[in-house]
């Protein structure tokens, strides 16, 4: 093996941000399909403090993005399908053939959890299939069953569990959404026939998933590659890396703690280093579910930024707040901000602002934060920005 290519911390951060579309400011015409393809997937989330996570993530890559565009891309253009990576996400439609193994993986996981264990479950599955086949796309509100037994926080009524099981297994797909309510349809009526006809072996899918993950994170450990899609396990990543090692470049990455760690990269790593674009001067309010933030281990290692979502943490135990946005200035996370959209008054309100230790908060940085707040307000349809 050749000597590892050593990549300093700042260059590593820029490589990653560039691959994730946050290094420079995108201008020109908006190609939504290409943005999603470059990211690999975009996580969906129901919480709407300002703009839902999927809209915010896409807007962060191109300021011309508006909330109606993703629904059109899903429903009218069939440019994406919905399924589960580490969480519910939209995935480019042409990636569907590389996802069929994931259907089986998740179905097996649900069976182990007891989601499909008796005749009653079979009956709900069959009723869901038959009604959707006859009536067209349906949502959970079109069925009426109740939770059996004690009601836990995440308990699902039998019909919803059946529909979700069939969705995880790939038998049903998301047809469209109305006010973010998911409508299920038979997959053969949602996924184009030519896409469904492309059949790949499990090994071909594993190879693609590992290479596509590394393409989007630029460099990484086996764990980094595994966590990207969460559609392969660690043993499969190790086997893939060993099989294709001749095509991988060994690298050493300097962390934010100045510790050098071994990783691998694809063959174009030196070309990427040489062609890095200049950093944008835009200060970005980053969504908590942004792909740059999602892998907390990598985030801490690369940026020295300790971040956790606290939506499900009791209020008294939160360190920061319910929905707190990281602030990215060039290639550093310089703080966190808590903002909320008040739709009745058309106002975006700044509730809290925290600076990272050791960060100087200049007048220029404050001005750029205010400019970003105004941009975010426009995305959410708010007319004014205020501070508590």
SEDO-648712 format. One record per residue (C-alpha): residue number from 1; residue in three letters; x, y, z. Coordinates in steps of 0.2 Angstrom, whole numbers, plus 5000, padded with zeros to 4 digits. Layout:
SEDO-648712
<drenro num="NUM" residuo="ala" u="X" v="Y" w="Z"/>
...
This chain:
SEDO-648712
<drenro num="1" residuo="unk" u="5000" v="5000" w="5000"/>
<drenro num="2" residuo="unk" u="5006" v="5018" w="4996"/>
<drenro num="3" residuo="unk" u="5010" v="5030" w="5011"/>
<drenro num="4" residuo="unk" u="4993" v="5038" w="5016"/>
<drenro num="5" residuo="unk" u="4989" v="5055" w="5009"/>
<drenro num="6" residuo="unk" u="4989" v="5067" w="5024"/>
<drenro num="7" residuo="unk" u="4974" v="5079" w="5024"/>
<drenro num="8" residuo="unk" u="4974" v="5094" w="5036"/>
<drenro num="9" residuo="unk" u="4959" v="5098" w="5046"/>
<drenro num="10" residuo="unk" u="4953" v="5113" w="5037"/>
<drenro num="11" residuo="unk" u="4955" v="5105" w="5020"/>
<drenro num="12" residuo="unk" u="4946" v="5090" w="5026"/>
<drenro num="13" residuo="unk" u="4931" v="5101" w="5032"/>
<drenro num="14" residuo="unk" u="4931" v="5110" w="5015"/>
<drenro num="15" residuo="unk" u="4931" v="5093" w="5005"/>
<drenro num="16" residuo="unk" u="4916" v="5087" w="5015"/>
<drenro num="17" residuo="unk" u="4906" v="5103" w="5015"/>
<drenro num="18" residuo="unk" u="4909" v="5104" w="4996"/>
<drenro num="19" residuo="unk" u="4903" v="5087" w="4993"/>
<drenro num="20" residuo="unk" u="4888" v="5091" w="5003"/>
<drenro num="21" residuo="unk" u="4884" v="5107" w="4994"/>
<drenro num="22" residuo="unk" u="4888" v="5119" w="5008"/>
<drenro num="23" residuo="unk" u="4905" v="5125" w="5003"/>
<drenro num="24" residuo="unk" u="4901" v="5138" w="4990"/>
<drenro num="25" residuo="unk" u="4885" v="5147" w="4986"/>
<drenro num="26" residuo="unk" u="4875" v="5139" w="4972"/>
<drenro num="27" residuo="unk" u="4868" v="5151" w="4959"/>
<drenro num="28" residuo="unk" u="4860" v="5149" w="4942"/>
<drenro num="29" residuo="unk" u="4845" v="5138" w="4938"/>
<drenro num="30" residuo="unk" u="4839" v="5126" w="4951"/>
<drenro num="31" residuo="unk" u="4840" v="5107" w="4947"/>
<drenro num="32" residuo="unk" u="4831" v="5099" w="4961"/>
<drenro num="33" residuo="unk" u="4834" v="5082" w="4955"/>
<drenro num="34" residuo="unk" u="4853" v="5084" w="4954"/>
<drenro num="35" residuo="unk" u="4854" v="5092" w="4971"/>
<drenro num="36" residuo="unk" u="4845" v="5077" w="4979"/>
<drenro num="37" residuo="unk" u="4856" v="5065" w="4969"/>
<drenro num="38" residuo="unk" u="4872" v="5074" w="4974"/>
<drenro num="39" residuo="unk" u="4866" v="5072" w="4993"/>
<drenro num="40" residuo="unk" u="4860" v="5054" w="4990"/>
<drenro num="41" residuo="unk" u="4845" v="5057" w="5001"/>
<drenro num="42" residuo="unk" u="4835" v="5070" w="5010"/>
<drenro num="43" residuo="unk" u="4828" v="5066" w="5027"/>
<drenro num="44" residuo="unk" u="4810" v="5070" w="5030"/>
<drenro num="45" residuo="unk" u="4803" v="5077" w="5046"/>
<drenro num="46" residuo="unk" u="4786" v="5082" w="5052"/>
<drenro num="47" residuo="unk" u="4792" v="5096" w="5064"/>
<drenro num="48" residuo="unk" u="4788" v="5113" w="5057"/>
<drenro num="49" residuo="unk" u="4796" v="5126" w="5069"/>
<drenro num="50" residuo="unk" u="4801" v="5137" w="5054"/>
<drenro num="51" residuo="unk" u="4801" v="5126" w="5038"/>
<drenro num="52" residuo="unk" u="4801" v="5107" w="5039"/>
<drenro num="53" residuo="unk" u="4818" v="5099" w="5038"/>
<drenro num="54" residuo="unk" u="4818" v="5093" w="5020"/>
<drenro num="55" residuo="unk" u="4813" v="5110" w="5014"/>
<drenro num="56" residuo="unk" u="4826" v="5118" w="5024"/>
<drenro num="57" residuo="unk" u="4840" v="5106" w="5018"/>
<drenro num="58" residuo="unk" u="4836" v="5109" w="5000"/>
<drenro num="59" residuo="unk" u="4835" v="5128" w="5002"/>
<drenro num="60" residuo="unk" u="4852" v="5128" w="5010"/>
<drenro num="61" residuo="unk" u="4859" v="5121" w="4994"/>
<drenro num="62" residuo="unk" u="4850" v="5133" w="4983"/>
<drenro num="63" residuo="unk" u="4841" v="5149" w="4988"/>
<drenro num="64" residuo="unk" u="4828" v="5148" w="4974"/>
<drenro num="65" residuo="unk" u="4821" v="5132" w="4981"/>
<drenro num="66" residuo="unk" u="4803" v="5134" w="4988"/>
<drenro num="67" residuo="unk" u="4792" v="5122" w="4998"/>
<drenro num="68" residuo="unk" u="4780" v="5116" w="4984"/>
<drenro num="69" residuo="unk" u="4794" v="5110" w="4973"/>
<drenro num="70" residuo="unk" u="4798" v="5094" w="4982"/>
<drenro num="71" residuo="unk" u="4780" v="5088" w="4982"/>
<drenro num="72" residuo="unk" u="4779" v="5091" w="4963"/>
<drenro num="73" residuo="unk" u="4795" v="5082" w="4961"/>
<drenro num="74" residuo="unk" u="4788" v="5067" w="4971"/>
<drenro num="75" residuo="unk" u="4770" v="5067" w="4964"/>
<drenro num="76" residuo="unk" u="4771" v="5074" w="4947"/>
<drenro num="77" residuo="unk" u="4788" v="5070" w="4941"/>
<drenro num="78" residuo="unk" u="4791" v="5054" w="4950"/>
<drenro num="79" residuo="unk" u="4809" v="5060" w="4953"/>
<drenro num="80" residuo="unk" u="4811" v="5053" w="4970"/>
<drenro num="81" residuo="unk" u="4803" v="5039" w="4981"/>
<drenro num="82" residuo="unk" u="4801" v="5038" w="4999"/>
<drenro num="83" residuo="unk" u="4809" v="5025" w="5010"/>
<drenro num="84" residuo="unk" u="4820" v="5023" w="5026"/>
<drenro num="85" residuo="unk" u="4839" v="5026" w="5027"/>
<drenro num="86" residuo="unk" u="4843" v="5030" w="5045"/>
<drenro num="87" residuo="unk" u="4826" v="5038" w="5045"/>
<drenro num="88" residuo="unk" u="4812" v="5042" w="5033"/>
<drenro num="89" residuo="unk" u="4819" v="5051" w="5017"/>
<drenro num="90" residuo="unk" u="4817" v="5055" w="4999"/>
<drenro num="91" residuo="unk" u="4829" v="5046" w="4988"/>
<drenro num="92" residuo="unk" u="4832" v="5048" w="4969"/>
<drenro num="93" residuo="unk" u="4820" v="5037" w="4959"/>
<drenro num="94" residuo="unk" u="4835" v="5030" w="4949"/>
<drenro num="95" residuo="unk" u="4842" v="5023" w="4965"/>
<drenro num="96" residuo="unk" u="4827" v="5012" w="4967"/>
<drenro num="97" residuo="unk" u="4836" v="4996" w="4960"/>
<drenro num="98" residuo="unk" u="4850" v="4998" w="4973"/>
<drenro num="99" residuo="unk" u="4837" v="4999" w="4987"/>
<drenro num="100" residuo="unk" u="4827" v="4982" w="4985"/>
<drenro num="101" residuo="unk" u="4839" v="4973" w="4997"/>
<drenro num="102" residuo="unk" u="4835" v="4986" w="5010"/>
<drenro num="103" residuo="unk" u="4816" v="4982" w="5008"/>
<drenro num="104" residuo="unk" u="4820" v="4964" w="5014"/>
<drenro num="105" residuo="unk" u="4832" v="4970" w="5027"/>
<drenro num="106" residuo="unk" u="4819" v="4981" w="5035"/>
<drenro num="107" residuo="unk" u="4805" v="4968" w="5033"/>
<drenro num="108" residuo="unk" u="4816" v="4955" w="5042"/>
<drenro num="109" residuo="unk" u="4819" v="4968" w="5056"/>
<drenro num="110" residuo="unk" u="4801" v="4971" w="5058"/>
<drenro num="111" residuo="unk" u="4797" v="4953" w="5059"/>
<drenro num="112" residuo="unk" u="4810" v="4951" w="5073"/>
<drenro num="113" residuo="unk" u="4801" v="4965" w="5082"/>
<drenro num="114" residuo="unk" u="4784" v="4956" w="5081"/>
<drenro num="115" residuo="unk" u="4776" v="4967" w="5068"/>
<drenro num="116" residuo="unk" u="4770" v="4952" w="5058"/>
<drenro num="117" residuo="unk" u="4767" v="4937" w="5070"/>
<drenro num="118" residuo="unk" u="4749" v="4931" w="5069"/>
<drenro num="119" residuo="unk" u="4733" v="4929" w="5058"/>
<drenro num="120" residuo="unk" u="4726" v="4946" w="5063"/>
<drenro num="121" residuo="unk" u="4741" v="4955" w="5057"/>
<drenro num="122" residuo="unk" u="4740" v="4945" w="5040"/>
<drenro num="123" residuo="unk" u="4721" v="4950" w="5039"/>
<drenro num="124" residuo="unk" u="4726" v="4969" w="5041"/>
<drenro num="125" residuo="unk" u="4739" v="4967" w="5028"/>
<drenro num="126" residuo="unk" u="4727" v="4959" w="5016"/>
<drenro num="127" residuo="unk" u="4714" v="4972" w="5019"/>
<drenro num="128" residuo="unk" u="4726" v="4986" w="5016"/>
<drenro num="129" residuo="unk" u="4732" v="4979" w="4999"/>
<drenro num="130" residuo="unk" u="4714" v="4975" w="4993"/>
<drenro num="131" residuo="unk" u="4707" v="4992" w="4997"/>
<drenro num="132" residuo="unk" u="4722" v="5002" w="4990"/>
<drenro num="133" residuo="unk" u="4721" v="4991" w="4974"/>
<drenro num="134" residuo="unk" u="4703" v="4994" w="4972"/>
<drenro num="135" residuo="unk" u="4701" v="5012" w="4978"/>
<drenro num="136" residuo="unk" u="4718" v="5020" w="4974"/>
<drenro num="137" residuo="unk" u="4730" v="5029" w="4986"/>
<drenro num="138" residuo="unk" u="4724" v="5029" w="5004"/>
<drenro num="139" residuo="unk" u="4731" v="5036" w="5020"/>
<drenro num="140" residuo="unk" u="4729" v="5030" w="5038"/>
<drenro num="141" residuo="unk" u="4714" v="5041" w="5041"/>
<drenro num="142" residuo="unk" u="4704" v="5030" w="5028"/>
<drenro num="143" residuo="unk" u="4705" v="5015" w="5040"/>
<drenro num="144" residuo="unk" u="4698" v="5013" w="5057"/>
<drenro num="145" residuo="unk" u="4706" v="5002" w="5070"/>
<drenro num="146" residuo="unk" u="4712" v="5006" w="5088"/>
<drenro num="147" residuo="unk" u="4728" v="5002" w="5098"/>
<drenro num="148" residuo="unk" u="4726" v="4985" w="5107"/>
<drenro num="149" residuo="unk" u="4732" v="4985" w="5125"/>
<drenro num="150" residuo="unk" u="4742" v="4998" w="5134"/>
<drenro num="151" residuo="unk" u="4745" v="5014" w="5124"/>
<drenro num="152" residuo="unk" u="4764" v="5018" w="5124"/>
<drenro num="153" residuo="unk" u="4771" v="5033" w="5116"/>
<drenro num="154" residuo="unk" u="4775" v="5025" w="5099"/>
<drenro num="155" residuo="unk" u="4760" v="5012" w="5099"/>
<drenro num="156" residuo="unk" u="4752" v="5011" w="5082"/>
<drenro num="157" residuo="unk" u="4734" v="5005" w="5078"/>
<drenro num="158" residuo="unk" u="4734" v="4988" w="5068"/>
<drenro num="159" residuo="unk" u="4730" v="4996" w="5051"/>
<drenro num="160" residuo="unk" u="4744" v="5009" w="5053"/>
<drenro num="161" residuo="unk" u="4756" v="4996" w="5057"/>
<drenro num="162" residuo="unk" u="4750" v="4985" w="5043"/>
<drenro num="163" residuo="unk" u="4752" v="4999" w="5030"/>
<drenro num="164" residuo="unk" u="4769" v="5004" w="5037"/>
<drenro num="165" residuo="unk" u="4775" v="4986" w="5036"/>
<drenro num="166" residuo="unk" u="4770" v="4985" w="5018"/>
<drenro num="167" residuo="unk" u="4779" v="5001" w="5015"/>
<drenro num="168" residuo="unk" u="4795" v="4996" w="5023"/>
<drenro num="169" residuo="unk" u="4794" v="4979" w="5013"/>
<drenro num="170" residuo="unk" u="4792" v="4989" w="4997"/>
<drenro num="171" residuo="unk" u="4775" v="4982" w="4993"/>
<drenro num="172" residuo="unk" u="4767" v="4999" w="4995"/>
<drenro num="173" residuo="unk" u="4775" v="5016" w="4990"/>
<drenro num="174" residuo="unk" u="4771" v="5034" w="4995"/>
<drenro num="175" residuo="unk" u="4760" v="5041" w="4981"/>
<drenro num="176" residuo="unk" u="4759" v="5059" w="4987"/>
<drenro num="177" residuo="unk" u="4757" v="5069" w="5003"/>
<drenro num="178" residuo="unk" u="4743" v="5081" w="5008"/>
<drenro num="179" residuo="unk" u="4748" v="5093" w="5022"/>
<drenro num="180" residuo="unk" u="4762" v="5080" w="5025"/>
<drenro num="181" residuo="unk" u="4750" v="5066" w="5027"/>
<drenro num="182" residuo="unk" u="4757" v="5051" w="5018"/>
<drenro num="183" residuo="unk" u="4746" v="5042" w="5005"/>
<drenro num="184" residuo="unk" u="4750" v="5024" w="5001"/>
<drenro num="185" residuo="unk" u="4748" v="5015" w="4984"/>
<drenro num="186" residuo="unk" u="4754" v="4999" w="4976"/>
<drenro num="187" residuo="unk" u="4772" v="5001" w="4971"/>
<drenro num="188" residuo="unk" u="4769" v="4995" w="4953"/>
<drenro num="189" residuo="unk" u="4758" v="5011" w="4951"/>
<drenro num="190" residuo="unk" u="4771" v="5023" w="4959"/>
<drenro num="191" residuo="unk" u="4788" v="5016" w="4953"/>
<drenro num="192" residuo="unk" u="4790" v="5017" w="4934"/>
<drenro num="193" residuo="unk" u="4791" v="4999" w="4926"/>
<drenro num="194" residuo="unk" u="4808" v="5002" w="4918"/>
<drenro num="195" residuo="unk" u="4815" v="5006" w="4936"/>
<drenro num="196" residuo="unk" u="4807" v="4991" w="4943"/>
<drenro num="197" residuo="unk" u="4814" v="4980" w="4929"/>
<drenro num="198" residuo="unk" u="4832" v="4983" w="4934"/>
<drenro num="199" residuo="unk" u="4837" v="4969" w="4945"/>
<drenro num="200" residuo="unk" u="4853" v="4969" w="4954"/>
<drenro num="201" residuo="unk" u="4861" v="4955" w="4965"/>
<drenro num="202" residuo="unk" u="4863" v="4959" w="4983"/>
<drenro num="203" residuo="unk" u="4882" v="4960" w="4981"/>
<drenro num="204" residuo="unk" u="4880" v="4973" w="4967"/>
<drenro num="205" residuo="unk" u="4869" v="4983" w="4978"/>
<drenro num="206" residuo="unk" u="4881" v="4982" w="4992"/>
<drenro num="207" residuo="unk" u="4895" v="4988" w="4981"/>
<drenro num="208" residuo="unk" u="4885" v="5002" w="4974"/>
<drenro num="209" residuo="unk" u="4879" v="5008" w="4992"/>
<drenro num="210" residuo="unk" u="4897" v="5008" w="4999"/>
<drenro num="211" residuo="unk" u="4905" v="5017" w="4984"/>
<drenro num="212" residuo="unk" u="4890" v="5030" w="4983"/>
<drenro num="213" residuo="unk" u="4892" v="5033" w="5002"/>
<drenro num="214" residuo="unk" u="4911" v="5036" w="5000"/>
<drenro num="215" residuo="unk" u="4908" v="5047" w="4985"/>
<drenro num="216" residuo="unk" u="4897" v="5059" w="4996"/>
<drenro num="217" residuo="unk" u="4907" v="5059" w="5012"/>
<drenro num="218" residuo="unk" u="4924" v="5060" w="5002"/>
<drenro num="219" residuo="unk" u="4934" v="5051" w="5015"/>
<drenro num="220" residuo="unk" u="4929" v="5040" w="5029"/>
<drenro num="221" residuo="unk" u="4931" v="5025" w="5041"/>
<drenro num="222" residuo="unk" u="4921" v="5009" w="5039"/>
<drenro num="223" residuo="unk" u="4909" v="5016" w="5052"/>
<drenro num="224" residuo="unk" u="4907" v="5032" w="5042"/>
<drenro num="225" residuo="unk" u="4903" v="5023" w="5026"/>
<drenro num="226" residuo="unk" u="4891" v="5011" w="5035"/>
<drenro num="227" residuo="unk" u="4881" v="5025" w="5044"/>
<drenro num="228" residuo="unk" u="4879" v="5035" w="5028"/>
<drenro num="229" residuo="unk" u="4864" v="5025" w="5021"/>
<drenro num="230" residuo="unk" u="4862" v="5013" w="5036"/>
<drenro num="231" residuo="unk" u="4858" v="5000" w="5022"/>
<drenro num="232" residuo="unk" u="4873" v="4989" w="5025"/>
<drenro num="233" residuo="unk" u="4881" v="4982" w="5040"/>
<drenro num="234" residuo="unk" u="4899" v="4984" w="5047"/>
<drenro num="235" residuo="unk" u="4904" v="4967" w="5041"/>
<drenro num="236" residuo="unk" u="4898" v="4970" w="5023"/>
<drenro num="237" residuo="unk" u="4907" v="4987" w="5023"/>
<drenro num="238" residuo="unk" u="4923" v="4979" w="5028"/>
<drenro num="239" residuo="unk" u="4922" v="4965" w="5015"/>
<drenro num="240" residuo="unk" u="4918" v="4978" w="5002"/>
<drenro num="241" residuo="unk" u="4933" v="4988" w="5007"/>
<drenro num="242" residuo="unk" u="4945" v="4973" w="5007"/>
<drenro num="243" residuo="unk" u="4938" v="4968" w="4990"/>
<drenro num="244" residuo="unk" u="4941" v="4985" w="4981"/>
<drenro num="245" residuo="unk" u="4956" v="4991" w="4992"/>
<drenro num="246" residuo="unk" u="4967" v="4992" w="4976"/>
<drenro num="247" residuo="unk" u="4955" v="5006" w="4970"/>
<drenro num="248" residuo="unk" u="4954" v="5015" w="4987"/>
<drenro num="249" residuo="unk" u="4967" v="5028" w="4992"/>
<drenro num="250" residuo="unk" u="4973" v="5027" w="5010"/>
<drenro num="251" residuo="unk" u="4972" v="5044" w="5019"/>
<drenro num="252" residuo="unk" u="4976" v="5051" w="5036"/>
<drenro num="253" residuo="unk" u="4964" v="5065" w="5042"/>
<drenro num="254" residuo="unk" u="4968" v="5078" w="5054"/>
<drenro num="255" residuo="unk" u="4954" v="5080" w="5067"/>
<drenro num="256" residuo="unk" u="4948" v="5096" w="5075"/>
<drenro num="257" residuo="unk" u="4958" v="5089" w="5091"/>
<drenro num="258" residuo="unk" u="4974" v="5088" w="5080"/>
<drenro num="259" residuo="unk" u="4974" v="5069" w="5081"/>
<drenro num="260" residuo="unk" u="4977" v="5061" w="5064"/>
<drenro num="261" residuo="unk" u="4966" v="5046" w="5060"/>
<drenro num="262" residuo="unk" u="4966" v="5033" w="5046"/>
<drenro num="263" residuo="unk" u="4953" v="5033" w="5033"/>
<drenro num="264" residuo="unk" u="4950" v="5029" w="5014"/>
<drenro num="265" residuo="unk" u="4945" v="5039" w="5000"/>
<drenro num="266" residuo="unk" u="4941" v="5036" w="4981"/>
<drenro num="267" residuo="unk" u="4954" v="5038" w="4968"/>
<drenro num="268" residuo="unk" u="4949" v="5056" w="4964"/>
<drenro num="269" residuo="unk" u="4954" v="5063" w="4981"/>
<drenro num="270" residuo="unk" u="4969" v="5073" w="4975"/>
<drenro num="271" residuo="unk" u="4959" v="5080" w="4961"/>
<drenro num="272" residuo="unk" u="4946" v="5085" w="4973"/>
<drenro num="273" residuo="unk" u="4959" v="5094" w="4984"/>
<drenro num="274" residuo="unk" u="4966" v="5103" w="4970"/>
<drenro num="275" residuo="unk" u="4949" v="5109" w="4963"/>
<drenro num="276" residuo="unk" u="4941" v="5115" w="4980"/>
<drenro num="277" residuo="unk" u="4930" v="5131" w="4977"/>
<drenro num="278" residuo="unk" u="4932" v="5146" w="4988"/>
<drenro num="279" residuo="unk" u="4922" v="5146" w="5003"/>
<drenro num="280" residuo="unk" u="4906" v="5156" w="5003"/>
<drenro num="281" residuo="unk" u="4905" v="5171" w="5014"/>
<drenro num="282" residuo="unk" u="4887" v="5167" w="5018"/>
<drenro num="283" residuo="unk" u="4883" v="5162" w="5036"/>
<drenro num="284" residuo="unk" u="4871" v="5148" w="5036"/>
<drenro num="285" residuo="unk" u="4858" v="5143" w="5048"/>
<drenro num="286" residuo="unk" u="4859" v="5124" w="5046"/>
<drenro num="287" residuo="unk" u="4844" v="5112" w="5050"/>
<drenro num="288" residuo="unk" u="4847" v="5100" w="5064"/>
<drenro num="289" residuo="unk" u="4843" v="5085" w="5052"/>
<drenro num="290" residuo="unk" u="4855" v="5092" w="5038"/>
<drenro num="291" residuo="unk" u="4866" v="5078" w="5032"/>
<drenro num="292" residuo="unk" u="4882" v="5088" w="5037"/>
<drenro num="293" residuo="unk" u="4875" v="5087" w="5055"/>
<drenro num="294" residuo="unk" u="4867" v="5070" w="5055"/>
<drenro num="295" residuo="unk" u="4883" v="5059" w="5059"/>
<drenro num="296" residuo="unk" u="4887" v="5066" w="5076"/>
<drenro num="297" residuo="unk" u="4902" v="5056" w="5078"/>
<drenro num="298" residuo="unk" u="4910" v="5063" w="5062"/>
<drenro num="299" residuo="unk" u="4904" v="5080" w="5066"/>
<drenro num="300" residuo="unk" u="4913" v="5080" w="5082"/>
<drenro num="301" residuo="unk" u="4929" v="5073" w="5075"/>
<drenro num="302" residuo="unk" u="4930" v="5084" w="5060"/>
<drenro num="303" residuo="unk" u="4923" v="5101" w="5067"/>
<drenro num="304" residuo="unk" u="4925" v="5099" w="5085"/>
<drenro num="305" residuo="unk" u="4906" v="5103" w="5087"/>
<drenro num="306" residuo="unk" u="4896" v="5094" w="5100"/>
<drenro num="307" residuo="unk" u="4878" v="5094" w="5094"/>
<drenro num="308" residuo="unk" u="4863" v="5084" w="5100"/>
<drenro num="309" residuo="unk" u="4845" v="5086" w="5095"/>
<drenro num="310" residuo="unk" u="4834" v="5088" w="5110"/>
<drenro num="311" residuo="unk" u="4816" v="5087" w="5104"/>
<drenro num="312" residuo="unk" u="4813" v="5071" w="5114"/>
<drenro num="313" residuo="unk" u="4823" v="5077" w="5129"/>
<drenro num="314" residuo="unk" u="4812" v="5083" w="5144"/>
<drenro num="315" residuo="unk" u="4812" v="5102" w="5144"/>
<drenro num="316" residuo="unk" u="4821" v="5103" w="5161"/>
<drenro num="317" residuo="unk" u="4835" v="5092" w="5155"/>
<drenro num="318" residuo="unk" u="4839" v="5101" w="5139"/>
<drenro num="319" residuo="unk" u="4855" v="5110" w="5138"/>
<drenro num="320" residuo="unk" u="4850" v="5121" w="5124"/>
<drenro num="321" residuo="unk" u="4832" v="5120" w="5118"/>
<drenro num="322" residuo="unk" u="4818" v="5111" w="5109"/>
<drenro num="323" residuo="unk" u="4824" v="5115" w="5091"/>
<drenro num="324" residuo="unk" u="4841" v="5123" w="5089"/>
<drenro num="325" residuo="unk" u="4850" v="5127" w="5073"/>
<drenro num="326" residuo="unk" u="4869" v="5126" w="5071"/>
<drenro num="327" residuo="unk" u="4877" v="5141" w="5063"/>
<drenro num="328" residuo="unk" u="4890" v="5137" w="5050"/>
<drenro num="329" residuo="unk" u="4902" v="5152" w="5045"/>
<drenro num="330" residuo="unk" u="4913" v="5147" w="5031"/>
<drenro num="331" residuo="unk" u="4920" v="5130" w="5037"/>
<drenro num="332" residuo="unk" u="4917" v="5133" w="5056"/>
<drenro num="333" residuo="unk" u="4902" v="5130" w="5067"/>
<drenro num="334" residuo="unk" u="4902" v="5146" w="5077"/>
<drenro num="335" residuo="unk" u="4886" v="5145" w="5087"/>
<drenro num="336" residuo="unk" u="4868" v="5139" w="5089"/>
<drenro num="337" residuo="unk" u="4852" v="5149" w="5087"/>
<drenro num="338" residuo="unk" u="4834" v="5145" w="5092"/>
<drenro num="339" residuo="unk" u="4821" v="5153" w="5081"/>
<drenro num="340" residuo="unk" u="4802" v="5151" w="5078"/>
<drenro num="341" residuo="unk" u="4790" v="5156" w="5065"/>
<drenro num="342" residuo="unk" u="4774" v="5164" w="5071"/>
<drenro num="343" residuo="unk" u="4762" v="5162" w="5057"/>
<drenro num="344" residuo="unk" u="4748" v="5172" w="5064"/>
<drenro num="345" residuo="unk" u="4759" v="5188" w="5064"/>
<drenro num="346" residuo="unk" u="4770" v="5183" w="5050"/>
<drenro num="347" residuo="unk" u="4785" v="5185" w="5061"/>
<drenro num="348" residuo="unk" u="4802" v="5175" w="5063"/>
<drenro num="349" residuo="unk" u="4807" v="5177" w="5081"/>
<drenro num="350" residuo="unk" u="4825" v="5174" w="5087"/>
<drenro num="351" residuo="unk" u="4823" v="5166" w="5105"/>
<drenro num="352" residuo="unk" u="4841" v="5162" w="5109"/>
<drenro num="353" residuo="unk" u="4858" v="5164" w="5102"/>
<drenro num="354" residuo="unk" u="4873" v="5155" w="5109"/>
<drenro num="355" residuo="unk" u="4891" v="5158" w="5103"/>
<drenro num="356" residuo="unk" u="4904" v="5144" w="5103"/>
<drenro num="357" residuo="unk" u="4918" v="5145" w="5115"/>
<drenro num="358" residuo="unk" u="4933" v="5155" w="5108"/>
<drenro num="359" residuo="unk" u="4923" v="5162" w="5094"/>
<drenro num="360" residuo="unk" u="4924" v="5181" w="5091"/>
<drenro num="361" residuo="unk" u="4907" v="5188" w="5087"/>
<drenro num="362" residuo="unk" u="4911" v="5203" w="5075"/>
<drenro num="363" residuo="unk" u="4900" v="5216" w="5067"/>
<drenro num="364" residuo="unk" u="4902" v="5207" w="5051"/>
<drenro num="365" residuo="unk" u="4897" v="5190" w="5058"/>
<drenro num="366" residuo="unk" u="4881" v="5198" w="5066"/>
<drenro num="367" residuo="unk" u="4877" v="5207" w="5049"/>
<drenro num="368" residuo="unk" u="4878" v="5190" w="5040"/>
<drenro num="369" residuo="unk" u="4868" v="5182" w="5053"/>
<drenro num="370" residuo="unk" u="4854" v="5195" w="5051"/>
<drenro num="371" residuo="unk" u="4855" v="5193" w="5032"/>
<drenro num="372" residuo="unk" u="4853" v="5174" w="5034"/>
<drenro num="373" residuo="unk" u="4838" v="5176" w="5046"/>
<drenro num="374" residuo="unk" u="4829" v="5187" w="5032"/>
<drenro num="375" residuo="unk" u="4832" v="5174" w="5019"/>
<drenro num="376" residuo="unk" u="4825" v="5160" w="5031"/>
<drenro num="377" residuo="unk" u="4810" v="5171" w="5035"/>
<drenro num="378" residuo="unk" u="4807" v="5172" w="5016"/>
<drenro num="379" residuo="unk" u="4807" v="5153" w="5014"/>
<drenro num="380" residuo="unk" u="4794" v="5151" w="5028"/>
<drenro num="381" residuo="unk" u="4784" v="5165" w="5021"/>
<drenro num="382" residuo="unk" u="4787" v="5177" w="5036"/>
<drenro num="383" residuo="unk" u="4787" v="5196" w="5033"/>
<drenro num="384" residuo="unk" u="4798" v="5202" w="5048"/>
<drenro num="385" residuo="unk" u="4812" v="5196" w="5060"/>
<drenro num="386" residuo="unk" u="4812" v="5200" w="5078"/>
<drenro num="387" residuo="unk" u="4822" v="5196" w="5093"/>
<drenro num="388" residuo="unk" u="4815" v="5192" w="5111"/>
